[in-house]
Amino acid sequence: MEQKDANGLNKTSRTLLLAGILFVAINLRPALSSIGPLIDMIRQDIGLSDTLLGLLTTLPLIAFGVVSTITPLFTKRFGIGNTLLGALILLASGILIRSSGGIFELYLGTILLGIAIAFGNVLIPALIKRNFPHKAGLVTSLYSGIMSLGASFAAGLSVPLAMELNLGWRGSLGIWAVLAILAIIIWIPNIKRINRTPPRRSFKEAMKKLSGSKLVWKLALYMGLQSMAFYVILAWLPAILFDRGFDASYAGWMLSLSQATGIIGAIFIPIWAGSRKDQRLVILSLVIVEVIALIGLMIPGMGLTELWVGMIGMVLGGTFGLALLLIVLRSDDAETAAELSGIVQSIGYFIAATGPFIVGVIYDLTHVWNYALVLLLVVALIKLTMGIGVGKDQKV
C-alpha cells in the first residue's frame, strides 16, 4: 500500500498538488510584467502621463496591500482551495477587462487582477508549509522560479505579440487570460486534495498577536523593500534604457533578461537559504551584488548593460524567493503561515506600491533616471538592516 503523509495524501496526489501550485504560480506575474514594455504604446494611444502610467504598476500593489491582510478571512470561511479557485477566475476576468476598452477598463481590470494575484501571493506559502514542510526550500525555489519564468516570458513577448503578430497592446495584454483559464482547469481537481481544518483562533486574535511582534515588522519591511525594488525595475527599466538611446525591442528584452536571471536567483537562493539555519550571510551577499549592479547601471559610459541588468534580476529574484521562504521558516504551522503571509505581504506591498509611483513623479520633475537608481541604492541598504534582523533562526 502506498504510504500517505500527515495530510492523507499519497505520492501521486502530492505530485499533482505540486503541479497545481506551480500552474497557479506561473500566473502570478505575466499580467504585471507584460505592461512595462508596452508603456510607450499605451502612452501614444491614450495619452497618459508618466505619473498615471506608473499607476498601472502601483494599483495592483495597493490591491496586494489591502487584500493580503484579509485573505485569512476567506480561507477560514471557504478553505484555501476554493479561495484560490475564485482568485484564478477573478484573474482571468481582470486580464480580459483590462484589454477590452479604454482608460476606465484599463484601470478597472488592473485593480481586479491585482486583487486576484494578492490571494495567490499569500496562500501559496501556507500551502507549502502545510503540504511540503520538510522540503520548504526546494518547493519555494520551484514556486518562485516558475513565477520568475512567467514574468520573463511575458516581458520578452509583449512587444513581439503587439507588433509582429499585430495584436496591439490590448491583444498583447489580453492573451495571458489563456494561461489563467488553463490554471483554473488544472486547479479544480486539486481542491479535494486540500483538507479543510477548523481555525484555532479568530482573524482578529491572529492580527493582534502578529502586529505586536518586532520580527513580523522587520520581515514585512524586508518583503516591502525587496518588492519596491522589483516593481520599480519592472515598471521603469525599459523606459530608462529607451531614454539612453536603445530601441523599444532591446529595452523589452533587457527587462526579459532581468526576469530570466531572476529565475536563477529564485531557484538557487531559497535552496541555499533553506539548507542553513541562519540566513544572514545569504541576505548580506545579495545586497552586495545589488549595490554593485545599481552603481554599474548608473554609469552608462561603462557599458556592460546586460551584465548589470542580469545581476539586478538575479538578486531581485533571489530576494523574493528568500522572503517567501522566511515566511515559511518563521511559522510553526500552516494557519500561522497564512496569517503571517497575509500581514507581511500586506504591509510589504503597501511599501512597494510607493516605488513605481515615486519614480514616475521623480522623472516627471527632473527628467533624470539616475535619481531613481539612487533611490534603489538607499532601499538596498535599509533592506540589509531589516534582513539581518529576520535572518536569525527563530519563530514568530
N, C-alpha and C positions, 0 to 999 in steps of 0.2 A: 504494500500500500504506500502511495506517495506521501511523504512527510508534509505536514501543514505547519505554517508559522503561527505566532500568537494571535493573529487576526483570522485564523481559519482558512488561509489561502495556500494552495499548493504552488509548486514552482511555475507551472504554466499560467496560473491566474496572476501570480506576481509579475511575470514577464509581460502579460497582456495589459496589466495595470500600468506598468512602467511605460509601455508603448503609448498608452492613452495619455499619460502625463507628458510625455515628450511631444505628442501631437498638440496638446494644449500649449506647451512651451514655445513651439515654433510659431505660434500665432500671436505671441505677446509683444513682438517688436515690429513686424513689417508695416503695420498701419502707422507707426510713428517714424520709422527710418525712411520710408518712401517719400516723405513730404519735403525733406531738405533739398534734394537735387532738383525738385520741381518748383522751388520758391520763385525763381525768376519768371517762369512761365505763368504762374498764378498771378504774380505782380503785374505782368504785361496784360493779362486777360481781364482782371477785375480791378486793377489799380489800387491795391492796398499798400500802405506804408510799411517800412521795415518793422516798426513797433507792432502794428496789427498782424503782420505776418509772423512775428515772434510768438503771438498768442496761439497760433496753430500748434506750436510745441508746448506752450505753457498751459493751455487749457486741460489737456489730458493729465498733466502733473497735478493741477489743482484738484481734478477729479480723483486722482490717486490719493491725495491727501484727505479729502472728505470721506471717500468710500472705504479706505483701508481700515479706519478705526471702527466702523460699524459692520464690517464683514462678519465678525463673530456672531452678531445678532442673527444674521441669515443662516449661518452654519448651525447654530443652536436650534433654530426652528426647522430648517429644511435639510440639514446634513451637507457635508462637503460635496458629495457627488452631484446632487441636484442643483446646488448653488453654482457649481462650475458649468453645468449644462446651460443654466439660464444666462451665465456670463458669455458663453460662446454664441448663443443665439443673439444676444444684445450686440456682441462684437460684429457679427456678420451684418446686422441691421445698420449699425453705425457706419460701417465702411460704405455700404450701398447708399445711405442717405448723404454722406459727405461728398460723394462723387456724382450726385444726381442733379444738381442745380447750381444756384448762385451762392451769394455770400451767406445767407441765412442757413441753407442746407450744409454749407461747408463747416460752419461753426457748430451747428446742432449735431451733425454726425461726429465731429471731433470730440464733443463732450460725451456722447453716448459710448463711443469706442474707448474713451478714457476710463469711464466707469467700469466697462466690461473687463478691461485689462487689469484694473485695480484688484478685482476679485481674484483673478489668476495669480497675480503677484503675491498676494497674501496667502492663498490656500496651498500652493504647491509646496512651500517649506513645511507646512503642517502635515501634508500627505507623506512627505519624505520622512519626517520624524515618526509618523505613525506606522508606516509600512516598511521602511528601509533604515531603521535606526542604527544598525551596525555597519551600514555601507553609506553613511551620510555624505562623506567626502566624494565618493565615486558617483553617486546618484546626483548630487548637487552639481558636480562637474559636467555630467551629461546634460542635465537640465539647463544650466547656464550656458553651456557650449552650444546647444541647439537653439537657444534664444538668440545668441550672437550670430549663428548661421542664418537664421531667418532675417535678422536685421541687415546682414551683409548682402544677401541676395536681393532684398527689397531696395536697398540703397543703390546697388550697382545696376539693377534692371529698370529703375524708374524712368530714366531719360530714354534708353532704347525702346521701352514699351510705348512711351509717349510719342517719340519722334519716328523711329524706324518702323514701328508697327502702326503708326498713325492713330494711336488710341487717344492722344491728347492727355493733358494732365488728369482729367476726370477718369478716363478709362484706365490710366496707369495706376491711379489710387484705388479704383473700384475692383480691379482684378483680384486683389487679396481677399475678397469675400469668399472666393472659391476655396481657399485654404481653410478658412474658418468653418465653412459648411462641411468640408471633409473631416475636420476635427470633431464636429458635432456627431457625425455618423460613427466615428471610431470611439467617442467617449461614452455614448449611450449604454453599450453593454457593460462598461466598467462600473456603472453606478451601483449595481448589485454586489460588486466585489468590495464595496466600502461599507463596513458595518457601522450603523449609527449607534453611538454610545450616549447615554444621558449626561448632560453637562454637570460638572461637580460644583460649579459656582455661577452666579449670575454675571451678566456682562458688566454691570455697574461695579460689582465687587472686584472683578478682574482688572478693570481700568484703574480703580482706586489704588489697588495694590501695585500695579506696574508703574503707574505715573509717579509713585513716590520713590522709585529706585534710581540711584545715580547711574548704575550700569545701563539701565534702559535708555536714559537720556544720552549717554555717550554713544551707545550703539545707534540710536536714532540720528544723532548728529553725523556719525560716520557714514551711515546709509545716505543721509541727505546730501552731504558734501560730495560723495562719490557720484551720486545721481546728478547733482548740479553740473559737475564737470562733463559727465557723459552726455547730457542733453544739450549743453552749450555746443559741444563738438558736433552732435547730431544735427542741430539746427543751423549752425553757422559756419562749419568748416568749408562747405562748398563756396559760400559767399566770400570767405576770407581768401581762398585760393583764386576765385574768379576776379576779385579786386586786384590781385597781384599779376594778372595777365594770362592766367590759364583759362582754357575754354571750359564750357559747362560740362562736357562729357568727361574731361580729365578730373574736374572737381568732384563729379559724382563718383568716379571710380576711386578717387582718394578716400572719399567717405566710405566706400565699399571696402577699401583696403583696411581702414581703421576698424571696421566691423569684423573683417576676416581675421586680422591679428587678434582682435578681441576674442575670437573663438579659441585661439591657442591659450590665451590667458585664462579664459573662463573654464577651460578643460583642465589645465595643469595646476593652476593656483589652488583651487579647492582640494585637489588630491594631495598636494604638498602640505597645505594647511591642515587638512584632516588627518594627516599622519603624525601631527605634532600635538602635544597637549597645550603648548603655548604658541600663539600666532603672532607675537610681536615682531619677530625677525622678518616674517613674511610681509607684514604691514610696512615696516621700515624700508625694505628692499623695493617695494612697489612705488613708494613716494620718491625715492632717489631717482629711479628710472623716469618717473613722470616729470620731475623738475628738469632733468637734463633734456628731455624731448621738447618741453614747452619753451625752454630757452633757445634750443635749436630752431624751432618754428618761428620764434620772434626775430630771427636774423635771416631775412630772405637771401642775402648775399652768400651765405654759407652753402646754399643749395641743399641737397640731401633731403628734399621734401618727403620723399617716400619713406625714408628711414624714420624721420621724426613722427610722421603720421602713424606709421606701423607701431612704433614704440608706445605712443599715446594710446592707440587702440588696444594693444596688448595689456597695458596697465589698467585701463578702464574696464575691460572685460574681466580681468583677473580680480580687480577690486570688487566688482559687482558680485561675482561668484563667491568671493570671500565674505562679503556682507551677508549674503543669504545663508552661507554655511554657519556663520557666527550666530544667526538666529536659531538654527537647529541645535548647535552645540551648547548654547547658553540656556536651553529649555530642558525641563525634566520629562515632559510628555507632549503628546500631540495637541491637547487642548491648550496647554501653555504656549506651545509653538504658534498656534493660530492667533492667540491673543497677543503674544509678543510681536509676531509678524505684523499684525494689524496696527498696533500703536507705533512701532518703529518705522514702518513704511509710511504711515500717515504723517508723522512729524517730518520724516525724511523727505517725502515728496513735496510737502509744503515749502521746505527749504529749496529743493531742486527746482520748483516751479518759478522761483525768482530769477534763476540763471539766464535762460534764453531771453526773457523779457528785459532784464537789466542790460544784457549785452546789446539787444536791439536799440534800447534807449541811448546807451553809450555811443554806439556807432552813428545814430541819427544826430547826436550832438557834436561829435568830434571828427567823424569820418576817418578814424584811425583804428584799425583792428588790433594793434598790439596792446591797447588798453584792456581788451577782453582777455588776452593771454596773461597779462599781469594779474588780472582778477583770478584766473585759474591757478597761478602760482601761489597766491595767498590762500586759496581754498585748499591746495595740496598740503600746505604747512599746518593749517588748522586740522585738517583730516588726520595728519600724523599724530597730533596731540590727542585727539579723541581715540584714535586707533590703538595707541599704546595702553589706554585705559581699558579697552574691551578685549585686548589680546591675551590677557591672563586667563588661565584655566579656572573658571568659576561659573556658577549657575545663578539665574535670576531667582 
